[in-house]
Amino acid sequence: MTRLTLGAFYNPHLAEAILANADQIDHLALADAPLPRDQWWSQISHRFILLAHDYLGQLSEPLSRRQLDRARALMERYRSPWAAEHLQRIHPTPDQANDKPDISLDYVFPPLYTEDLLRDYVRNIRVLQDNVGVPLAIEPIPTFFHIDIPQMSEAEFLHRLCEESGCWLLLDIPHAVLSAYTYGRDPASFMLELPLHRVIEIHVAGLAFNADLKRPWIAPVAPDKNILDLAELAAAHAPQLKALTFDAFSPTLRPDTLRKAMQLLRERFA
């Protein structure tokens, strides 16, 4: 991957639409391993670059041997040039068959940017990265609640995390926008404080008003001009950037939305 590739998440219900628009899509990110009944998987896996974005393990805790073996098997199956995992601290209920959570609450809770959490992440990221044999890109989740306890800033935490663990950064633009909103910050200035020199992948997605949260939140819609402008700004400061992904993984995602999003990405970044 010597050039910037443009892609989307693999949504199995859109497999036909993805293959029909294969000339517009360079890579597919996988949030879940394909099911045995997926009749399109063989064509999909041979046609696109595959990026592993599955749940590999909760990096605030030591990974089990089974989790490490599963992560390595996914990398070998996808031939993914890097692996991606979220920052998360919640203890979900695991599926005992594959150590994957049945439920996850981390997207509405903030990560705590503390020294002890940093130590935990650094240690466990090193173990996972050595195990999978490819770079590991860490994706910060959006901060929805602001907890007033002594902790470092998100930017400081991420700079130190990258430096001390050797990991890379997956920059999700909507996540950064939502966190900036919570902190009362301008999204562009907030984003520019992050370690953009360690970014290898950028995610874009649309935002829509969420009635439960009573504020905008991530939705399966195409990114608007503000999101694309921020992605363009980030890309200009990310010399190691290799991929830009439309991040919509939802059974309600429509084929026309996928086509529109990919068209917008190609107009800006191709």
Buried (B, 14 or more C-beta within 10 A) or exposed (E): EEEBBBBBBBBBEBBEBBBEBEEBBBBBBBBBBBEEEBEBBEBBBEBBBBBBBBBBBBBBEEBEEEBBEBBBEBBEBBEBBBBBBBBBBBEBEBEEEEBBBEEBEBBBBBBBBBEEBBEBBBEBBBBBBEBBEBBBBBBBBBBBEEEEEEBBEBBBBBBBBBEBBBBBBBBBBBBBBBBBBBBEBEBBEBBBBBBBBBBBBBBBBBBEEEEEEEEBBBBBBBBEEEBBBBBBBBBEEBEEBBBBBBBBBBEEBBBEBBBBBBBBBBEBBE
